[in-house]
Amino acid sequence: MSLVERALAVASREDFVQFLELFCAELGEEQAEWENDNLSSFLEAMLGWCQGMEWFYHYRGEDVEAISSWRFMADVLMGAQITE
C-alpha cells in the first residue's frame, strides 16, 4: 500500500500508527525528494496547508467535519510533505 493509500485508509489510532511508521520510513529513504526536507520548512508547510485545507477537501468532495481526527492528522502530514 502506498503512502497516499495508507493516509486515505486512516480511521483509527492503529491505522495512524501504521501510516506514521510508513511516513517515517519514506522520510529516511526519500527525504531529498520531499518539498520540505527540514523541520522548520515542514512545520511552516503544515501551517500553510492547515490554513488553506478547504480546497483539498472541496476538491475531493469531502466534508472536513466528517473526517476522523486520525485521518485528518495523516492528511496534514501528507500536505506538509508537498506544500511549498
N, C-alpha and C positions, 0 to 999 in steps of 0.2 A: 504494500500500500504506500503510495507517495505521501509526501508531507502534506500537500494540499488535501488529498483524500482523507488523511488522518485528521486534519483540522476540521473538516466538514463533518466527520463522524463523532466528534467530541460531544458527549451528552452527560457525562458523569465525571467525578473526580478521578476514577480509574482510567477513563478514556483520556483525560487531560494529562495524567502522569505518563501514559504511553506516548501521547503526542509530544510532550516535553522531552522525553528521552530521545525520540527521533529528531526533534528540533535541535537539541544539543549535539547530537551526533553529526548532523548536517553542518552545523557551525564549525565543528572540528575538521570536517573533511572539505568543505567548500566555502570557507569564510571569504576567500578572495573574490568569490562571485556574488557575495551579498552586497547590496547597495550601501548598507550601514554596517561596517565591519568593526566598529569600536563602540564601547558602551555609551559614550556621550552622544554620538550621532544616532545610535539605535534608540536611545531614550527620547531624543528630540523628534525622531520619526514616529515613535509611538505616540507622543503627544499630538503631533500633526495629524496622524491617522485618526485618533480619537476625536479630535476637533471636527473632522470632516467625514466621519464614518457613515453619515446618512446616505451618501452616494453609493457606497458599497452595497448596503442592504437594499436600497431602492433598485439598483441595477439587477440584483439577484431576485427581486420580487419578494423579499423577506421583511418582516416587521422586527426591528431591533428589540422591541419589548418582548417578543415571543422567543428569542434566542436564549438558550440556557446560559447561565453565567460562566460555566466551564467552556462552552463553545465560544462565547464572547471573548474570553481570555485567549483562546487559541487564535481567533481572528485578529485580535490586537497584535499578538506576536508576529503573525504572518504578515500583517500590514506593515509593521515596523521594519520587517526584513527588506521590503522592497520600496518603501516610500522615500522619496528624495527630500 
